[in-house]
Amino acid sequence: MLRVDDGRLVRGRRSRERILTAARELFREQGFDGATLRAIAARAGMGASSIYRHVRSKEELLVEELAVRQEEAWRRFRAADDRSRPVRERLLAFFARQHELLSEDADLTTIALRALTHPEARVARRVLALHDRTIGLLAEILQSGRARGDLARDADVLLGARALFHAALGARIAWANGLLSAEGCAAGVASSVELLFRGLAAPAARDPSGGSASAP
């Protein structure tokens, strides 16, 4: 049995889709800061006041776009993923798919970070939720690697996932601010993966006979 408000719900979804399409176009043409909600509303074919029934801020629209690209990155990764490959290779493949999509627009990184301190708390919560989802999915890859013996049995996969996420985010911040090229950003993320697997600690010193060197 159809609900009496089904028509309104469908129209609401269509209006939001038009708004998101218009926002993507204007963000691409004018940059995030150059596009206004009034201009987005006009491009979407609605009045300036009408847009506020669907969204409250430009940050909200950008976070929606970020979520769409994140899901697309995971879709592409899953479609090509071979779970029999070493976990290091799987991680690098995921970050490559993610970089392909995020490198198309630097605003996605810089404005998403700005949104974390935005007075509209629900925007910040949405960004943090996206971060947590990525960390959880990275932990999933690490967990499967630990199960197959690619990682130490006592490896903390959640801490590892957080370290990988923040290393990648740091590289994207530098890229978005013009301190790294897109290629340099991708290389920085790959180096972070390699460093995490290699570790920073020096191997245990050994005496010439092959045993562990004793302390003086």
N, C-alpha and C positions, 0 to 999 in steps of 0.2 A: 504493500500500500504506500503510495507516494505521500510524503509530508507536504503540508500546505506551503512551506517555504522553500521547496526544492528549486523553483524557478529563480528565486532570489539568490540561492546558494550558487547556482550555475552562473548566473550573471556576475556575481561577486568574484568567482574564480576567473572568469573571462576578463573582467576589469583588471584584476591583479596581474594577469598575464600580460595585458596591454601595457600596464605601468612598468612591469619588469623589462619588457622589450624596449620601451621608450627610454628607460633609464640606461640600459646597456648601450644603446645608440648614442645618447648624449654624453655618457661618461667617456665613451670612445672618442667622440668628436671634440668635446670641450674639456675633458678631464673632470675628475670628481668635484673639485672645488668650483669649477666654472659652471657646472650644471645646477640649476635650481629646481626645487619641487614644482614651482609654477611652470617652468619650461617643460619638465617631464610630463606634467598634467596636460599641457597643450599638445605635446607630441602624441600622447595617448588618446587625445580626442575627448578630454573631459575638462570640466571647470576647475579652477585653481582650488576651490574649497572642497570639491568632491574627492580629491586624492587623499585627504586626511581621513576619510572613512576607511581607507584600505592600508595606508602606511603613515607613520608619524615622522619619519626622518629619512634623509638620504642614506645615512649609515645603515638603516634597516634594509634598504634596497641593496646596498653593496654586500651586506652580509648574506642576503639571499643568493646573490650571484656567487659569492664565495662558496656557499654550501652546494650549489649546483655543480661548480667545477670540482669540488672535493669528491662528490659522489661520482662524477664522470672519471676522475683519476682512478678511483677504486674500481669502477666498472672496466676500464681499459686494462688495469693491472690484473684483475681476476680473469678476464677473457684470455690473457696470454700467459697466466701464471702456470708454472710447472712446479708442483710441490716437491718433486724429487730433487730439484736443484739445491745446492748449498744455500743456507739462509742468507749469507752475505750477498749472493747474487740476486736473491729475491728482494732483499731490501733495496739494493741499488736499482733494480727494475721499477720498484714502486716509486722511489724518489724521482726517477727519470720521467715517469708518467705524470707525476704531480708537477714537476718543473715545466713540462710541456704546456700545461694549462695555465699555471700561475704566471709564467714569464710573459704571457700575452698582455698583461696589464699590471704595471707596478702599483697602481692604486689599490689593488686587492690586498697587497701586503701592508702598505703604509696606513691606509684608512682603517683596515681591520684592527691594527694595533692601536690607532687613535681611538677607535670605538671602545676599547677596553676601559678607557677612562671617561667615556661619554656619560653625561648626566642621566641619560636614559638607560636605566639599569638593565632593562630586558635586552638591549642591544649587546651590552657587555656580556651578559649571561649567554647569549646566543654564540658569540665568538668563542667564549671559553668552552662551551659545549662542543663546538667544532674541533677545538684543540684536543679536548678529552677523547673525542671519537677517533681522531687520528692516532693519538697515543695508544688507545685501546687496540686499534687495528695493527699498529706496529708490534705491540706486545703479542698479538696473536701470531704474527710471523715468527717472532723470536721464540715463542712457546713451542711451535712446531719444530723449530731448529734445535731447541734443547732436547725435545723428545727423540730426535733422530741422531743426537750425539754431536751436532755442530757446535754446541755451547757446553760449558761446564754444567754439571748436573745441579750445582748450587747457584747458578747464575740467576740474578733477580731480573726477570724479563720486564717487569714494569719500570724499574729504574733505568734499565737499558733503553726502553722505548722512550722514556722521558728525555734521556740524554740525546738520543738521536733526533727527536722532535725539535728540541731547543737548539741543537747544532744547525739543523736545517733552517729553522726560523732565523737564526742569527745571520746565516749566509744570505737569506732573502732580504733581510733588513739592509745589509750592506749593498746588495744589488739595487734595491728599490731607491736608495739614496745616491746612486751613481758611483759608488765606491768599488763596485765589482761589475764586470760584464755579465750577461746571462750565462755565458760559457764558464766564466770564473765562479759564478754562483753554483752551477752544477758540479764543477770540480771541487769546490769547497765542501759540498754535501758529501760527495764520494770520499773525500779525504777523511771526513769525520767518521764515516762508516768504517773505513779501514783502521783508523786510530782506535775506535772502540773495540774492534776485534783484536788488534795487536796489543793494546794496553800500553800504559805509560811506565809500568815498573820494569826495571832492568831484570834480566834473567838471574837466577841465583848463581853466585860465584862458585866455581868448582876448583878443587885442587888438581894438580897434574895427574893424580892417580884415578880421577873420575869421581871421587866422593865429594860431598859438600864441604866447602872450605869452612874451617872453624874460625870463630872469632878470636882475635889475639888476646 
